[in-house]
Amino acid sequence: MALAVRLCAVLILSLLLTPAVPAQAAPGSWRISGLPGGPAAELALDPSAGTLTFAVTRHGATVLQPGPLGIVAERADLSQGLRFLHRRDRLVTERYRTAAGKRLDRSALMREATFAFSGAGGARLDVVVRVARDGVAYRYRLPGDQGAVLRETSAFTLPQDATAWLARHRRDYENPFEQHTAAAAPTADFMVPALFETGGGHVLITESDLDGRYSGPRLAHEEGSATYALRLWDERVEVSGPLETPWRVMIAGDLATVTASTLADDLAPDSKVRDTSWIDPGQVLWTWLAGGREAGQSLAAQQAFVDYAAERRWPYVAVDAGWYFLRDQWDVTDPDWPATSWIPQLVEYARAKGVGIHVWIHFRDLDTPEERALWLPTLNRWGVRGVKIDFMDAESQERLRWYDEILPATAANRLMVNFHGSTLPKGIQRTWPHVMTMEGVHGGEKRTLTTAHLTTLPFTRNVVGSMDYTPMAFHRPSRPTSDAHELGLSVSYESGLQNLAGTVESYRARPQAERFLEQVPTAWDETRLLSGRPADHVVLARRSGDRWFVGAGISGAARTLDVPLSMLRGRWLVEVVRDGQDGLVRESHVVDGPRGRLTVAVPGEGGYAAIACRWRSGITTCDR
């Protein structure tokens, strides 16, 4: 048996390492295939114009039609007049572990092909393509110093009638996703990621390995066209020496493949934090929507929140804006905050109860080396566990260089990080594992939420990394979800720090929610989509150890959700918390996997949350 497995592995590796066309073949078009059943990339060179195009297929069907490639720098236009030089192939195999996310232990297997081209004056352009089971990616490499980058000609061309789930570009990524078709979408700039449904399945366009070497992207679209052109935040991206751009990533497959993909992390550089023992994901009692400005300036209020978090065995409380502001001048920093702040008292009070403290800081108070040298060591000395840094509001090269500075500084001071008003975690959680979550979402603070948007997020924004949506705001009248749908967000939305937004009173009024939230973790060993379609419904299962957790929600009218439990083997107890006539109710089912099914009737805009554990005689609950 072991010999057969080894022979099979050798066969797969040989197939992966064999170029789709001989490397010495006449240049013109090249196909790069990955694992069996996965997508393939097609790179083509027009010999007359010297221009490149890039397409993606899957199972013989079109995912992306040929779209242009190219980059224009200060000293070289590498979007035309290109001549093929050579191709090199290799296999990329990596194993790594993350501190948070949809799967902690990762294994990446990708076929890489590097195509070298020369342009006018002998300027060199390498196009590096990687193909994996769950998608493809490319990046540009400029081995010589071609000066500043002025633009890319990169674009993505979809079938005209491809269904699209898009969010208009906004500097803090906080716009809702809406459904269009690729060509009929309005003339606008749209955010990355963007999701499309084509004949070859679904494709999520995103990126990886973005930092201060480059500039953030958006997708520029004109109504009537099915092409989405990549535009950079900066008109001029400063470069000194050779350049390697971020990866342009196309996660491709069925919705289950897209949802479970870790490709954005697989493409990112490995961890720069050696000792990760201090990084500990978990539930957070977030006090802004629960208490607002007054709570942020009250030691007594925060101690009461700590008491409640300790009752629930939640590991953290987050103190939001106000704690270092002058009481009579909101938003003005107290110049004596290191000596006058009550945060050290709160930290000691919370430590005695087994609760850690996180604190909010405005970006402007950390935007110089001198400020960082004051704030971060002070918070570390006090025993603060993490920082929520807010209002960066840009993906300019200048702001990305600030991220390059704050990330090692927070790691050196053993502070977990939650970025708000921020970019997205485009591989950052692999490289800097103390980044527990990032906002970049039209989330729970908004008053214009719809369940259509909420049921799109697991297939779009949350695919690329932890998302601080801030669920559980049961007390908010603007919330569109039923109670059980809201509770299910604690599973269907992944966030290393799950900032729970409700009031203590709203939790106490829902004892079944309290009970469930005491059990649900925030880091996962496995993630599976059981059923779903963007803007319609989602049923996601996530495993932690030997228990499975399920979060479900719908958009629209009442219906029955009937899903397979194919991830289970043997007999299991499944406890479901659903909407009842008088509030949340818990009911138990015993199911046999893998052919067992879970059938739950949900009201309009409703959902449910569930825990599954192995059944044995006498077991009555999955709670621990």
C-alpha positions as semicolon CSV with decimal commas, in nm:
position;residue;x (nm);y (nm);z (nm)
1;M;0,000;0,000;0,000
2;A;0,282;0,241;0,095
3;L;0,459;0,161;-0,234
4;A;0,140;0,237;-0,429
5;V;0,104;0,571;-0,254
6;R;0,466;0,660;-0,333
7;L;0,426;0,561;-0,697
8;C;0,110;0,771;-0,722
9;A;0,291;1,069;-0,570
10;V;0,581;1,028;-0,814
11;L;0,336;1,014;-1,105
12;I;0,159;1,334;-0,992
13;L;0,489;1,516;-0,944
14;S;0,611;1,408;-1,287
15;L;0,292;1,532;-1,446
16;L;0,321;1,864;-1,266
17;L;0,685;1,910;-1,361
18;T;0,630;1,828;-1,728
19;P;0,564;2,151;-1,925
20;A;0,233;2,158;-2,111
21;V;0,434;2,237;-2,424
22;P;0,806;2,183;-2,476
23;A;1,009;2,476;-2,343
24;Q;1,190;2,504;-2,679
25;A;0,867;2,519;-2,884
26;A;0,802;2,821;-3,105
27;P;0,665;3,104;-2,891
28;G;0,304;3,199;-2,928
29;S;0,089;3,042;-2,661
30;W;0,153;2,836;-2,352
31;R;-0,074;2,635;-2,124
32;I;0,010;2,585;-1,757
33;S;-0,188;2,310;-1,589
34;G;-0,201;2,232;-1,222
35;L;-0,351;1,945;-1,029
36;P;-0,605;1,715;-1,198
37;G;-0,949;1,873;-1,184
38;G;-0,813;2,220;-1,119
39;P;-0,795;2,522;-1,348
40;A;-0,536;2,592;-1,616
41;A;-0,376;2,917;-1,723
42;E;-0,315;3,016;-2,084
43;L;-0,055;3,278;-2,170
44;A;-0,035;3,406;-2,529
45;L;0,196;3,643;-2,716
46;D;0,081;3,830;-3,026
47;P;0,398;3,820;-3,238
48;S;0,306;4,124;-3,446
49;A;0,232;4,364;-3,159
50;G;0,438;4,192;-2,892
51;T;0,146;4,204;-2,648
52;L;0,049;3,942;-2,392
53;T;-0,288;3,802;-2,288
54;F;-0,386;3,576;-2,000
55;A;-0,686;3,341;-1,980
56;V;-0,813;3,076;-1,740
57;T;-1,005;2,757;-1,818
58;R;-1,142;2,478;-1,602
59;H;-1,268;2,139;-1,723
60;G;-1,242;2,275;-2,078
61;A;-1,478;2,566;-2,006
62;T;-1,392;2,936;-1,995
63;V;-1,333;3,097;-1,657
64;L;-1,161;3,411;-1,786
65;Q;-1,136;3,508;-2,151
66;P;-0,800;3,641;-2,277
67;G;-0,724;3,971;-2,106
68;P;-0,418;4,192;-2,149
69;L;-0,102;4,175;-1,938
70;G;0,170;4,435;-1,913
71;I;0,337;4,697;-1,698
72;V;0,458;5,043;-1,791
73;A;0,754;5,182;-1,600
74;E;0,936;5,511;-1,616
75;R;1,217;5,374;-1,835
76;A;1,041;5,095;-2,022
77;D;0,699;5,018;-2,168
78;L;0,667;4,645;-2,105
79;S;0,309;4,618;-2,231
80;Q;0,401;4,593;-2,602
81;G;0,687;4,509;-2,834
82;L;0,775;4,203;-2,626
83;R;0,987;3,914;-2,753
84;F;0,989;3,569;-2,592
85;L;1,321;3,455;-2,446
86;H;1,266;3,137;-2,247
87;R;1,049;2,947;-2,002
88;R;1,141;2,776;-1,675
89;D;0,917;2,542;-1,471
90;R;0,933;2,425;-1,114
91;L;0,709;2,276;-0,846
92;V;0,634;2,476;-0,532
93;T;0,549;2,269;-0,225
94;E;0,505;2,431;0,115
95;R;0,364;2,342;0,454
96;Y;0,293;2,606;0,714
97;R;0,071;2,678;1,011
98;T;-0,129;2,992;1,080
99;A;-0,245;3,137;1,411
100;A;-0,601;3,194;1,286
101;G;-0,812;3,134;0,979
102;K;-1,035;2,880;0,809
103;R;-0,768;2,609;0,842
104;L;-0,466;2,625;1,073
105;D;-0,246;2,362;0,908
106;R;-0,184;2,441;0,543
107;S;-0,030;2,246;0,256
108;A;0,035;2,425;-0,073
109;L;0,119;2,251;-0,400
110;M;0,159;2,478;-0,702
111;R;0,312;2,449;-1,045
112;E;0,514;2,757;-1,137
113;A;0,619;2,868;-1,485
114;T;0,836;3,175;-1,539
115;F;0,826;3,332;-1,886
116;A;1,104;3,575;-1,974
117;F;1,049;3,848;-2,235
118;S;1,255;4,137;-2,364
119;G;1,119;4,474;-2,461
120;A;1,246;4,787;-2,630
121;G;1,609;4,860;-2,551
122;G;1,654;4,514;-2,403
123;A;1,443;4,582;-2,094
124;R;1,343;4,254;-1,930
125;L;1,001;4,139;-1,810
126;D;0,934;3,809;-1,637
127;V;0,576;3,686;-1,599
128;V;0,559;3,434;-1,317
129;V;0,251;3,209;-1,327
130;R;0,140;2,968;-1,058
131;V;-0,138;2,714;-1,090
132;A;-0,291;2,529;-0,794
133;R;-0,593;2,307;-0,743
134;D;-0,798;2,607;-0,629
135;G;-0,681;2,879;-0,864
136;V;-0,413;3,054;-1,065
137;A;-0,201;3,362;-1,010
138;Y;0,054;3,574;-1,189
139;R;0,296;3,849;-1,100
140;Y;0,544;4,067;-1,288
141;R;0,914;4,058;-1,216
142;L;1,142;4,333;-1,347
143;P;1,499;4,213;-1,294
144;G;1,649;4,550;-1,392
145;D;1,587;4,898;-1,251
146;Q;1,321;5,048;-1,477
147;G;1,231;5,332;-1,240
148;A;0,886;5,413;-1,110
149;V;0,581;5,215;-1,222
150;L;0,330;5,436;-1,401
151;R;0,054;5,182;-1,462
152;E;-0,037;4,824;-1,539
153;T;-0,229;4,719;-1,846
154;S;-0,353;4,410;-1,660
155;A;-0,723;4,338;-1,709
156;F;-0,969;4,055;-1,656
157;T;-1,220;3,971;-1,927
158;L;-1,535;3,775;-1,838
159;P;-1,812;3,631;-2,051
160;Q;-2,065;3,910;-2,110
161;D;-2,344;3,742;-1,914
162;A;-2,133;3,619;-1,622
163;T;-2,309;3,686;-1,291
164;A;-2,103;3,928;-1,083
165;W;-2,100;4,016;-0,713
166;L;-1,926;4,351;-0,684
167;A;-1,873;4,627;-0,430
168;R;-1,794;4,980;-0,543
169;H;-1,444;5,083;-0,450
170;R;-1,408;5,275;-0,128
171;R;-1,085;5,367;0,048
172;D;-1,171;5,161;0,357
173;Y;-1,339;4,870;0,170
174;E;-1,670;4,934;0,351
175;N;-1,922;4,917;0,069
176;P;-2,186;4,644;0,025
177;F;-2,168;4,372;-0,239
178;E;-2,437;4,387;-0,508
179;Q;-2,531;4,149;-0,787
180;H;-2,489;4,241;-1,156
181;T;-2,378;4,078;-1,477
182;A;-2,023;4,135;-1,593
183;A;-2,112;4,362;-1,887
184;A;-2,418;4,534;-1,739
185;A;-2,247;4,645;-1,417
186;P;-2,236;5,026;-1,402
187;T;-1,939;5,236;-1,499
188;A;-1,744;5,252;-1,176
189;D;-1,437;5,142;-0,988
190;F;-1,495;4,819;-0,795
191;M;-1,314;4,665;-0,504
192;V;-1,087;4,365;-0,509
193;P;-1,204;4,094;-0,436
194;A;-1,474;4,053;-0,700
195;L;-1,668;3,731;-0,763
196;F;-1,797;3,608;-1,101
197;E;-1,988;3,298;-1,212
198;T;-1,892;3,166;-1,555
199;G;-1,929;2,847;-1,752
200;G;-1,612;2,723;-1,585
201;G;-1,747;2,777;-1,236
202;H;-1,682;3,067;-1,003
203;V;-1,376;3,290;-0,998
204;L;-1,280;3,532;-0,721
205;I;-1,034;3,798;-0,834
206;T;-0,810;3,914;-0,552
207;E;-0,439;3,961;-0,476
208;S;-0,160;3,851;-0,242
209;D;0,170;3,984;-0,107
210;L;0,082;4,354;-0,116
211;D;0,317;4,577;0,083
212;G;0,502;4,909;0,060
213;R;0,694;4,804;-0,249
214;Y;0,379;4,871;-0,451
215;S;0,032;5,024;-0,454
216;G;-0,319;4,896;-0,392
217;P;-0,558;4,800;-0,677
218;R;-0,911;4,855;-0,793
219;L;-1,108;4,724;-1,091
220;A;-1,216;4,991;-1,340
221;H;-1,522;4,903;-1,546
222;E;-1,725;5,067;-1,821
223;E;-2,089;4,966;-1,861
224;G;-2,137;4,745;-2,165
225;S;-1,789;4,595;-2,143
226;A;-1,706;4,264;-1,979
227;T;-1,346;4,371;-1,913
228;Y;-1,229;4,492;-1,573
229;A;-0,903;4,685;-1,589
230;L;-0,668;4,693;-1,293
231;R;-0,590;5,044;-1,171
232;L;-0,338;5,135;-0,903
233;W;-0,400;5,377;-0,616
234;D;-0,089;5,582;-0,704
235;E;-0,024;5,736;-1,044
236;R;0,345;5,681;-0,975
237;V;0,475;5,387;-0,770
238;E;0,828;5,456;-0,653
239;V;1,074;5,175;-0,727
240;S;1,447;5,158;-0,676
241;G;1,612;4,851;-0,824
242;P;1,445;4,525;-0,930
243;L;1,071;4,487;-0,871
244;E;0,837;4,199;-0,794
245;T;0,471;4,303;-0,800
246;P;0,193;4,154;-0,585
247;W;0,027;3,839;-0,712
248;R;-0,289;3,883;-0,921
249;V;-0,494;3,595;-0,786
250;M;-0,788;3,415;-0,946
251;I;-0,941;3,161;-0,708
252;A;-1,137;2,928;-0,935
253;G;-1,366;2,631;-0,891
254;D;-1,707;2,555;-0,751
255;L;-1,830;2,762;-0,458
256;A;-1,709;2,505;-0,207
257;T;-1,357;2,532;-0,350
258;V;-1,363;2,913;-0,351
259;T;-1,495;2,934;0,005
260;A;-1,237;2,695;0,150
261;S;-0,943;2,830;-0,052
262;T;-0,626;2,949;0,122
263;L;-0,456;3,049;-0,203
264;A;-0,413;3,415;-0,102
265;D;-0,212;3,297;0,200
266;D;-0,033;3,018;0,010
267;L;0,120;3,278;-0,222
268;A;0,236;3,510;0,057
269;P;0,583;3,512;0,219
270;D;0,630;3,285;0,518
271;S;0,598;3,408;0,876
272;K;0,836;3,679;0,996
273;V;0,743;3,614;1,360
274;R;0,952;3,334;1,510
275;D;0,789;3,299;1,852
276;T;0,410;3,286;1,814
277;S;0,335;3,142;2,159
278;W;0,180;3,471;2,273
279;I;-0,067;3,485;1,982
280;D;-0,401;3,350;2,098
281;P;-0,726;3,396;1,899
282;G;-1,057;3,413;2,080
283;Q;-1,390;3,579;2,147
284;V;-1,386;3,949;2,240
285;L;-1,653;4,144;2,424
286;W;-1,638;4,462;2,217
287;T;-1,779;4,758;2,404
288;W;-1,835;5,028;2,140
289;L;-2,182;4,935;2,011
290;A;-2,260;4,808;2,361
291;G;-2,160;5,126;2,546
292;G;-2,027;5,390;2,309
293;R;-1,826;5,692;2,411
294;E;-1,927;5,678;2,775
295;A;-1,807;5,319;2,814
296;G;-1,474;5,409;2,652
297;Q;-1,411;5,665;2,924
298;S;-1,529;5,469;3,227
299;L;-1,319;5,226;3,428
300;A;-1,631;5,111;3,615
301;A;-1,815;5,033;3,288
302;Q;-1,520;4,838;3,153
303;Q;-1,486;4,642;3,476
304;A;-1,851;4,542;3,441
305;F;-1,780;4,421;3,088
306;V;-1,484;4,222;3,221
307;D;-1,711;4,061;3,480
308;Y;-1,952;3,948;3,210
309;A;-1,674;3,823;2,980
310;A;-1,536;3,619;3,270
311;E;-1,882;3,465;3,327
312;R;-1,895;3,357;2,962
313;R;-1,529;3,244;2,963
314;W;-1,458;3,485;2,677
315;P;-1,086;3,560;2,681
316;Y;-1,088;3,930;2,588
317;V;-1,253;4,269;2,632
318;A;-1,181;4,547;2,380
319;V;-1,184;4,909;2,503
320;D;-1,271;5,132;2,210
321;A;-1,235;5,506;2,140
322;G;-1,225;5,752;2,425
323;W;-0,998;5,592;2,681
324;Y;-0,707;5,832;2,617
325;F;-0,911;6,135;2,508
326;L;-0,974;6,442;2,725
327;R;-1,318;6,404;2,880
328;D;-1,426;6,756;2,792
329;Q;-1,275;6,752;2,441
330;W;-1,375;6,435;2,261
331;D;-1,116;6,318;2,007
332;V;-0,834;6,518;2,171
333;T;-0,548;6,312;2,316
334;D;-0,464;6,368;2,682
335;P;-0,095;6,462;2,673
336;D;-0,044;6,291;3,011
337;W;-0,213;5,964;2,916
338;P;0,087;5,740;3,006
339;A;0,067;5,863;3,365
340;T;-0,307;5,927;3,408
341;S;-0,471;5,638;3,220
342;W;-0,681;5,383;3,410
343;I;-0,598;5,108;3,159
344;P;-0,328;4,956;3,388
345;Q;-0,590;4,921;3,663
346;L;-0,830;4,756;3,419
347;V;-0,560;4,517;3,297
348;E;-0,487;4,404;3,652
349;Y;-0,856;4,371;3,734
350;A;-0,915;4,165;3,419
351;R;-0,604;3,949;3,464
352;A;-0,733;3,835;3,802
353;K;-1,046;3,710;3,626
354;G;-0,867;3,542;3,335
355;V;-0,956;3,815;3,080
356;G;-0,714;4,004;2,854
357;I;-0,754;4,366;2,744
358;H;-0,732;4,508;2,391
359;V;-0,735;4,883;2,326
360;W;-0,828;5,108;2,034
361;I;-0,576;5,358;1,890
362;H;-0,621;5,612;1,613
363;F;-0,377;5,577;1,324
364;R;-0,264;5,937;1,364
365;D;-0,116;5,849;1,705
366;L;0,109;5,581;1,551
367;D;0,215;5,740;1,223
368;T;0,567;5,841;1,328
369;P;0,857;5,637;1,467
370;E;0,858;5,854;1,780
371;E;0,491;5,787;1,852
372;R;0,529;5,415;1,797
373;A;0,830;5,412;2,032
374;L;0,611;5,566;2,304
375;W;0,277;5,392;2,259
376;L;0,366;5,032;2,185
377;P;0,620;4,965;2,464
378;T;0,392;5,142;2,711
379;L;0,098;4,919;2,623
380;N;0,322;4,613;2,639
381;R;0,449;4,715;2,981
382;W;0,093;4,758;3,106
383;G;0,007;4,406;2,992
384;V;-0,233;4,498;2,711
385;R;-0,281;4,197;2,480
386;G;-0,372;4,367;2,156
387;V;-0,443;4,687;1,966
388;K;-0,724;4,790;1,735
389;I;-0,570;5,049;1,500
390;D;-0,822;5,261;1,311
391;F;-0,861;5,504;1,019
392;M;-0,568;5,426;0,786
393;D;-0,820;5,463;0,503
394;A;-0,580;5,417;0,210
395;E;-0,386;5,170;-0,002
396;S;-0,136;5,423;-0,127
397;Q;0,228;5,320;-0,134
398;E;0,295;5,566;0,149
399;R;0,030;5,405;0,370
400;L;0,142;5,053;0,281
401;R;0,493;5,149;0,391
402;W;0,341;5,245;0,726
403;Y;0,205;4,889;0,752
404;D;0,559;4,767;0,685
405;E;0,670;4,963;0,992
406;I;0,383;4,897;1,233
407;L;0,378;4,520;1,174
408;P;0,727;4,441;1,310
409;A;0,684;4,701;1,585
410;T;0,363;4,546;1,718
411;A;0,513;4,197;1,692
412;A;0,821;4,308;1,887
413;N;0,590;4,433;2,163
414;R;0,379;4,115;2,158
415;L;0,060;4,297;2,065
416;M;-0,202;4,120;1,856
417;V;-0,351;4,348;1,592
418;N;-0,697;4,426;1,458
419;F;-0,680;4,678;1,171
420;H;-0,990;4,895;1,110
421;G;-1,047;5,147;0,835
422;S;-0,789;4,936;0,660
423;T;-0,683;4,733;0,364
424;L;-0,765;4,360;0,350
425;P;-0,558;4,063;0,476
426;K;-0,407;3,976;0,138
427;G;-0,171;3,713;0,272
428;I;-0,072;3,931;0,567
429;Q;-0,192;3,674;0,822
430;R;0,063;3,421;0,701
431;T;0,352;3,668;0,699
432;W;0,251;3,847;1,020
433;P;0,049;3,592;1,221
434;H;-0,023;3,837;1,504
435;V;-0,269;4,012;1,270
436;M;-0,582;3,848;1,403
437;T;-0,841;4,025;1,192
438;M;-0,907;4,327;0,972
439;E;-1,223;4,523;0,902
440;G;-1,245;4,613;0,533
441;V;-1,613;4,520;0,529
442;H;-1,957;4,678;0,523
443;G;-2,012;4,534;0,868
444;G;-2,220;4,530;1,184
445;E;-2,170;4,900;1,259
446;K;-2,361;4,998;0,943
447;R;-2,729;5,092;0,947
448;T;-2,788;4,989;0,584
449;L;-2,725;4,617;0,603
450;T;-2,916;4,362;0,398
451;T;-2,917;3,985;0,424
452;A;-2,833;3,972;0,051
453;H;-2,501;4,140;0,136
454;L;-2,451;3,928;0,447
455;T;-2,496;3,602;0,258
456;T;-2,245;3,720;-0,005
457;L;-1,959;3,792;0,237
458;P;-1,854;3,426;0,295
459;F;-1,798;3,395;-0,082
460;T;-1,616;3,727;-0,130
461;R;-1,450;3,934;0,143
462;N;-1,412;3,656;0,401
463;V;-1,245;3,421;0,152
464;V;-0,920;3,620;0,158
465;G;-0,876;3,637;0,537
466;S;-1,020;3,715;0,879
467;M;-1,304;3,967;0,871
468;D;-1,402;4,186;1,167
469;Y;-1,770;4,217;1,084
470;T;-1,857;4,254;1,459
471;P;-2,164;4,024;1,482
472;M;-2,411;3,970;1,767
473;A;-2,551;4,325;1,784
474;F;-2,884;4,184;1,899
475;H;-2,989;4,523;2,037
476;R;-2,956;4,709;1,706
477;P;-3,295;4,789;1,546
478;S;-3,128;4,823;1,205
479;R;-3,011;4,461;1,210
480;P;-3,174;4,270;0,917
481;T;-3,116;3,921;1,057
482;S;-3,330;3,701;1,279
483;D;-3,172;3,612;1,614
484;A;-3,067;3,266;1,494
485;H;-2,923;3,405;1,170
486;E;-2,722;3,655;1,375
487;L;-2,599;3,379;1,602
488;G;-2,495;3,173;1,299
489;L;-2,262;3,456;1,192
490;S;-2,028;3,353;1,475
491;V;-1,949;3,047;1,260
492;S;-2,017;3,155;0,902
493;Y;-1,788;3,459;0,947
494;E;-1,426;3,377;1,027
495;S;-1,225;3,616;1,242
496;G;-0,929;3,535;1,465
497;L;-1,063;3,788;1,713
498;Q;-1,442;3,767;1,692
499;N;-1,554;4,103;1,828
500;L;-1,903;4,047;1,968
501;A;-2,103;4,368;1,949
502;G;-2,408;4,311;2,172
503;T;-2,500;4,457;2,509
504;V;-2,487;4,247;2,823
505;E;-2,863;4,287;2,853
506;S;-2,923;4,159;2,498
507;Y;-2,713;3,849;2,569
508;R;-2,885;3,777;2,899
509;A;-3,222;3,800;2,723
510;R;-3,105;3,519;2,491
511;P;-2,967;3,240;2,711
512;Q;-2,939;2,999;2,418
513;A;-2,714;3,252;2,242
514;E;-2,504;3,289;2,558
515;R;-2,469;2,914;2,580
516;F;-2,366;2,874;2,216
517;L;-2,118;3,163;2,224
518;E;-1,947;3,006;2,524
519;Q;-1,864;2,707;2,303
520;V;-1,776;2,847;1,961
521;P;-1,403;2,901;1,889
522;T;-1,249;3,155;1,649
523;A;-0,975;2,946;1,484
524;W;-1,048;2,637;1,281
525;D;-0,899;2,307;1,170
526;E;-1,122;2,269;0,866
527;T;-1,389;2,462;0,675
528;R;-1,657;2,321;0,443
529;L;-1,942;2,479;0,253
530;L;-2,249;2,258;0,294
531;S;-2,479;2,470;0,080
532;G;-2,497;2,823;-0,048
533;R;-2,524;3,083;-0,317
534;P;-2,420;3,450;-0,285
535;A;-2,706;3,682;-0,189
536;D;-2,936;3,383;-0,129
537;H;-2,814;3,158;0,153
538;V;-2,509;3,008;0,317
539;V;-2,457;2,701;0,538
540;L;-2,094;2,673;0,648
541;A;-1,941;2,403;0,869
542;R;-1,614;2,452;1,054
543;R;-1,428;2,196;1,262
544;S;-1,238;2,262;1,582
545;G;-1,080;1,946;1,722
546;D;-1,345;1,673;1,724
547;R;-1,647;1,904;1,707
548;W;-1,814;2,063;1,406
549;F;-1,989;2,401;1,423
550;V;-2,244;2,511;1,163
551;G;-2,362;2,862;1,081
552;A;-2,656;2,919;0,845
553;G;-2,843;3,220;0,712
554;I;-3,079;3,305;0,430
555;S;-3,183;3,615;0,242
556;G;-3,551;3,648;0,164
557;A;-3,858;3,439;0,235
558;A;-3,892;3,153;0,482
559;R;-3,780;2,812;0,363
560;T;-3,641;2,479;0,477
561;L;-3,265;2,430;0,461
562;D;-3,183;2,067;0,393
563;V;-2,809;2,004;0,378
564;P;-2,587;1,694;0,363
565;L;-2,354;1,623;0,655
566;S;-2,103;1,443;0,437
567;M;-1,809;1,544;0,658
568;L;-1,936;1,318;0,940
569;R;-1,852;0,952;0,984
570;G;-2,055;0,735;1,219
571;R;-2,328;0,854;1,455
572;W;-2,335;1,215;1,572
573;L;-2,539;1,434;1,804
574;V;-2,628;1,766;1,641
575;E;-2,765;2,047;1,860
576;V;-2,938;2,322;1,665
577;V;-3,023;2,670;1,792
578;R;-3,302;2,809;1,574
579;D;-3,568;3,078;1,574
580;G;-3,880;2,984;1,773
581;Q;-4,205;3,169;1,827
582;D;-4,087;3,301;2,163
583;G;-3,716;3,338;2,092
584;L;-3,423;3,108;2,035
585;V;-3,477;2,738;2,100
586;R;-3,236;2,445;2,107
587;E;-3,323;2,104;1,969
588;S;-3,124;1,784;1,926
589;H;-3,088;1,544;1,633
590;V;-2,898;1,218;1,604
591;V;-2,766;1,167;1,251
592;D;-2,558;0,904;1,076
593;G;-2,279;1,024;0,851
594;P;-2,183;1,055;0,577
595;R;-2,533;1,011;0,431
596;G;-2,709;1,198;0,710
597;R;-2,880;1,529;0,646
598;L;-2,975;1,824;0,861
599;T;-3,317;1,972;0,787
600;V;-3,416;2,298;0,957
601;A;-3,711;2,526;0,880
602;V;-3,607;2,892;0,899
603;P;-3,819;3,211;0,889
604;G;-3,765;3,497;0,649
605;E;-3,411;3,641;0,686
606;G;-3,352;3,359;0,934
607;G;-3,089;3,097;0,996
608;Y;-2,946;2,876;1,268
609;A;-2,633;2,777;1,458
610;A;-2,539;2,420;1,545
611;I;-2,278;2,205;1,718
612;A;-2,209;1,843;1,624
613;C;-2,022;1,593;1,840
614;R;-1,983;1,216;1,831
615;W;-2,285;1,040;1,979
616;R;-2,249;0,781;2,249
617;S;-2,499;0,624;2,487
618;G;-2,604;0,872;2,753
619;I;-2,475;1,187;2,584
620;T;-2,723;1,475;2,599
621;T;-2,521;1,779;2,488
622;C;-2,215;1,880;2,289
623;D;-2,130;2,156;2,538
624;R;-1,800;2,145;2,722
